[in-house]
Amino acid sequence: MLTKMEGMHMNSDNKFSINSKSFVALIIATFLCLISSQLSAQVSLNPQQVELHNISKRACTEYNEGKNDIQKSEVYNQVNEQKSEFGGKINWHISEWKGNVMKISTNQGGDYADVEIVSEHNSIEISFEDLSTLGFGGVQKSDAVYEQLKELSEGDPVIFSGELNKGERGIEELSLTEQGSICSPEFGINLTSIKLNPNGEIKKSNAVEFAEGVKEGLKPFIWIIDNIGLIITVIIVFLILNAFTKKKDQK
């Protein structure tokens, strides 16, 4: 027969065991939810869009690991061939891809609009840009997509379609540096349709994020300026008390 105390001790151990198991189950469930959300975010992108990101991701890793410019240039040439093959495989057409429209700007009078859409996946950011050159290109006022752009704000999540522009080395690439063209490429496109993605998230521009970071960093200094009178008063009181204490000690 178990004593009352032994029974209470066993019940306590059982409760602790049950609580421990519940805690572990909760941790596992949370972990699975996080994985699921990450996977759903990846699956939500068009598989062809994911493939283009992965091509850039692999090339970026190899480029950064290159021992010298010869190895890096080899990676540069290889990834351009891969992108050219990719463009041919999809017939240079992109359909229902997802991203955030980060730039909508017009010339004086709005005869055309320059547009930049940014897509992020697998730690790689790709820009798709429909830009004008000396008034040619860009989204013309007569284009149907021009009307669609009217309803969007910079940062909005969007679903877009269009044609990838062909360049001398595969997909037309607008980056200024070799590394930029691999690790954060800027592809020229001919945008044909764009609409708001109701399930996407608004993205802030780098300039806005930088400004908010600066503002956050300046908060302590702003507090000091706002409370300068109080700070001076506290310092004066401290000095008076310190002088009074020294004078008392001297006596």
Long-range contacts (C-beta under 8 A, 24 or more apart in sequence): 42-121, 44-98, 44-199, 45-97, 45-98, 45-119, 45-121, 46-94, 46-95, 46-96, 46-97, 46-98, 48-90, 48-94, 48-97, 49-94, 49-97, 49-98, 49-119, 49-121, 50-121, 50-122, 51-86, 52-83, 52-86, 52-126, 53-119, 53-121, 53-122, 53-124, 53-126, 54-122, 55-79, 55-82, 55-83, 55-86, 56-124, 56-126, 56-182, 56-183, 56-185, 57-122, 57-123, 57-124, 59-182, 60-124, 60-182, 60-183, 63-179, 63-182, 63-183, 64-179, 64-183, 72-178, 72-179, 73-178, 75-182, 76-178, 76-181, 76-182, 79-182, 80-169, 80-170, 80-173, 81-170, 82-170, 83-169, 83-170, 83-171, 84-169, 84-170, 84-171, 85-170, 86-171, 87-164, 87-166, 87-170, 87-171, 90-164, 92-163, 92-164, 92-166, 93-161, 93-162, 93-163, 93-164, 94-128, 94-160, 94-161, 94-162, 94-163, 94-164, 94-189, 95-161, 96-159, 96-160, 96-161, 97-128, 97-159, 97-160, 97-161, 98-157, 98-158, 98-159, 98-160, 98-197, 98-200, 99-128, 99-157, 99-158, 99-160, 100-155, 100-156, 100-157, 100-158, 100-200, 100-202, 100-203, 101-149, 101-152, 101-154, 101-155, 101-156, 101-158, 101-160, 101-194, 102-127, 102-154, 102-155, 102-203, 102-205, 103-154, 104-149, 104-152, 104-154, 107-132, 107-135, 110-141, 111-135, 111-140, 111-141, 112-137, 112-138, 112-139, 112-140, 112-141, 113-138, 113-139, 113-141, 113-146, 113-149, 114-138, 114-139, 115-139, 115-149, 115-191, 115-194, 117-158, 117-160, 117-191, 117-194, 118-203, 124-183, 124-184, 125-184, 126-184, 126-185, 126-186, 126-187, 127-174, 127-184, 127-185, 127-186, 127-187, 128-160, 128-162, 128-187, 128-189, 128-191, 129-174, 129-186, 129-187, 129-188, 129-189, 130-162, 130-188, 130-189, 130-190, 130-191, 131-174, 131-188, 139-191, 144-193, 145-191, 145-192, 145-193, 145-194, 148-193, 148-194, 148-195, 149-194, 151-196, 152-194, 152-196, 154-205, 155-202, 155-203, 155-204, 155-205, 156-196, 156-197, 156-200, 156-202, 157-196, 157-197, 157-199, 157-200, 157-201, 157-202, 157-203, 158-194, 158-195, 158-196, 158-197, 158-200, 159-194, 159-195, 159-196, 159-197, 160-191, 160-193, 160-194, 160-195, 161-191, 161-192, 161-193, 161-194, 162-189, 162-190, 162-191, 162-192, 162-193, 163-189, 163-190, 163-192, 164-188, 164-189, 165-189, 165-190
